[in-house]
Amino acid sequence: MNLTQFRHFVAVAEERHFSRAAEKLGIAQPPLSQSIARLETALGFKLLERTRRSVALTPAGEALLRELEPALRHLDNGLRISRLIHEGKLQSVTVGFVAVALTKALPAMIREIRELEPECKIKLQMMSTLPQEQALLEGGIDIGIIFPRPDELPGIESCTIEESRPVLAIPNGWPLAQKATVTLLDIQDQPIFMFERERRPELHAALWAEFTRQGLRPRVELEPPDTYTTLSLVAAGIGLAIIPAPSSGIEFAGVTFAPLQGLGEHLTLRLAMAWRAHSAPSLGDLTARLAQKFAV
């Protein structure tokens, strides 16, 4: 008995026809019949009942087919993975991402990875920036979509892939929702949700500096942990939120988005793709091609 004979048996059992099975396997019908006959002889019992018009499985053949089909799938998958490793290709890539990347950056990156590495399995983890940086250094993720820091973290390389300006999320029923544009002066006495200080310290500081520059003091009610929590609170009519512009592409019931006028240029919001420096050649090649595609 050998593996080829078992593959021949599965092909005939699935097709229930010797000619179709032979065509599927790319061999002539007589050698296929002889292969299965030798298998049955080695086993000491029949697997197939043959007539001129049909092929049927014996009870023993049905039992063998149930076990062989998943076993051969596992074997073929193992061979495929071994071949990818031998050829220096990626088996899988784990992508970390901040929530705001869901609207644009992440879908675009997934499409590009699938085009560049069709055999590569993509795993996703939604994480804030600091845990992503740690996971990159420890090998927990391979690529991150993060809010970039002003200085490069040793061991991590990055490039900006998206730039936007903050917008204001307003509950639909509020008078501000009827205005085409809004300024910080318009909202200084309103309850405001801002980026969580621990997650976005540079942006949090920049927004406070902008209010101060304009002689205003915001009424900050909460600092929610992510954009979706923030928008849920806005939709509930609890307050306003200053959020990155890409989030305004989300259909969120009960929320109107308006541009914020009069902000300084330092309040440009950025997303970056980050990766581990000195990665394995296959991953390094992928990140280089992604950076070339998405860098702005």
N, C-alpha and C positions, 0 to 999 in steps of 0.2 A: 504494500500500500504506500502511496505517496500523495503529496499535496495536490498535484495535478489531477489525479484521479478524483479526489474529493471535490475539486473545482468543477470537473466535468459532471459529476453527479448532481451538484447543486444547479448547474445550468440547465440540465435536462429536467430536473424536478420543478424548477421554476417555470420553464417553458411548456412542460408536459408534451414535448415534441422534439424528436431527435434532430430533424432537419433544421428547425429554428434555433435549437441550442448550438448546433454545429456552426451555423452562420454567425451567431452571437460570439462564439469563441474564436472564429476565424480559422476553423479546421474542417476537414472533410468528415462526412458522416461515418464511414466505416471505422476510422481510427477512434472516433468517439464511442461507438458501440463496443469496440474491443476494450477500450479503457475501462468502461463501466463493468463489462463482463469480468475482467481481471480483478476489479475491486470486489465484486460479489463473490468471486471464487476465494479471494484472500479472507473475506469476512466469514464465509461459510453459510451465507443466507442471502435471499433475494431482497433487493431494494426497490425494484421496479417490476411492474406487470406490463408486458408489451403485447399489443395487437397491431395489426396492419394500420389501424386508424387512430389509435390512441396510446398514451402512456399513463399509467396510474402508479401511485406510490403504494407499496406494501405498508402495513403498520410499522415495521422496522424502519422502512425508508422514511416515513413521516417523522419518526422519533429522531433519526439521524439528521434530517433536514433542519428540525427545530434547533438542534445544538450547533450545527455547522454554520448556519447563516450568520449569527452574531459572532462566532469565533473567527470566521473569515473576514468580517468587517473590522474587527479589532486588529487582526493581522495586517490587513491592508493599510489601516490607519498608522500602525507602528512602522510599516515600511515607508509610508509617505513622510512621516516625521523624521525617520532616519535619513532619508534622501535629502530633505530640507537642511538638516544639520550638516550633512556631508557637503552640500553645495553652498554652505554659508548663508542660507536664507533664514529669515525670521519665522519662528513657529508661532509666536504670539507677541503682542505689544500691549502694555497696560497704560492707559491714558487717564491721568487725573485732570479734573477741571473744576473751576469755580462755577457757581450756579448760572451766572450771567452768560457764560459761554454757550449755554444750551440754545440760545436764540439764533446764533449765527456761526461762531467760530468752531464749535465742536462738530456740528453736522458736516461742515465743509471739510474739516480735517479727517473725519471718518471716511467720507467719500474718496478723498485723495489717498489715504492709506490703502483702501480696498483696490484702488486703481494701480497703485505702485506695487503692492504685495497681495495679490489675490488669494494666496494660500494662508495668509497670516490671520490668526484669530485675534480679534480686538476685544480687550477687557476695559471696562470703564469704572472709574471711582470718582464720585463727586466729593471734593475736599476743598477746604479753604487754602489760602496761599501758603501759610507757614507749615502746615502738615504736608503739603505737596513738596515743599523744598526738602523737608526731612526725608520723605519717602523717596525722592530722587536720589539723595545721597546714600540711602540705605539699600537701594535697589527695589523698593516696594512698588514703584511705578517707573515707567520708561520715559514718558513724555508728560509734561504738565502744561495746562493752560491756566496761567496765574495773573494776578495783579503784580506788575514788576516793582521791585524795590529800587531806590535811587542808585545803590551800589551793587555791583556783582557779588554774589555769594560764592566763595571759593568752592570749586568742584562742580559748579553749575553754569551752563551757558544758556543764553536766552536771546530772543529777538522779539520786537514788538510786532504783533500781527493785526491789531485793531486799535483805532483811535476814535474817540467820540467825546461829546460834550454832555454835561449833566442835563437832565430834563426833570420837570416837576410832575409827579403823579398826584392827581386831584380826585377826590370823591365826586362822582357825577352830579350829585345834587347841589354842590357848593357853587356860589356865584363865580368863583375863580375859574370854574370849568368852562365858562362862556367866553373867557378872554383868549385871544389868539396868542398872546405872549405875556409872560409874567416876569417881574423883577423880584429881587430879594426884599425890597421895600414892601412889596405887596403881601409878603408872607411873614413878616417879622413878628406879628402878633398872633399868628396861627400856630396850632400844635404841629410840630414837624418831627418826622422820623429821619434820622441820619445814619450813615454808615457806622457800623460798630467800630469803636475806637481800636480795639485789640486786633481786628481783622484788617482794617484799612487805615493804619495810623497816619500815613502821609496824606491821604485824601481827607480824612477827618480834620487834620490840622489845616489843610489848604482851604476847606470850606469855612472853618472858624475864622481863618485869616481874612477871607473875602468878606464875611459879615463885618468883621472889625474894620477893614479898610473902608467900607461904606458907612461906618458909624452905626451899625445895627447890632442888636443882640437877639439871636434866634431863641424861640421858645421850644427847645428840644424836649419832646415827651419820652421817646424811647429810642434805643439803638438796636433794632432787630438784627438777628444773626445772618439773614440772607434776603435776597431780593423777593422771593416768593412769599415769605412771611410778611415782609414790608407791604407788598401789594395787597395781600389779604386784609391787613389792617386798614389800608387806604380804602379798599372796597367797602369795608364795614363802616366808613364815615368817621373814623376815629381821628384822622389827621392827614397831613400832606407828607410826601416823601420826595427827597432829592435822590435820584437814581441814575445809573449809567444809561445813555440813550438806547443801546441795543435792546434793553428790556421793553422799550415802548413798542417794539414789534410784536410783543405778545398780546393776544386777545385776552383781556382780563375784564370780566364783567364788573361794571360799577366803577371803573377807573378811566379818567381822561388824562392824556399826556400833553403837556405844553412846554415849549422851549423856555429856558431861563435866559433872559437878556441881561447884558451888562456885566457878565462874569469875566474875570481876567484870564489871559491865555494859560496861566499856570494850572487852570482847572480842566485841562484836557485829560480825559480818562483813557487809560491804556490797558490792553490785554497783551500778554506775552506768551509765546511758546517757550518752554524751558526744558532742558534735557541735561543728562549727566555728562560732564566732560570725560573724554577718554572712554567712551562706550565701546562695546564690541563692534567690530567692523560692519556687521550687517545692520545693527541699530544706528551706528554713526552715519551710514550711507542713507538710511531712511530719514533721519532727522535733518541731514544736510539738504535733501531734496524737499522736505516739507518747509524748511526755513526759506529756501529759494522761492518756493511757491507763495508763501503767505506773508513774508516780511514786508512791512510798509515803511 
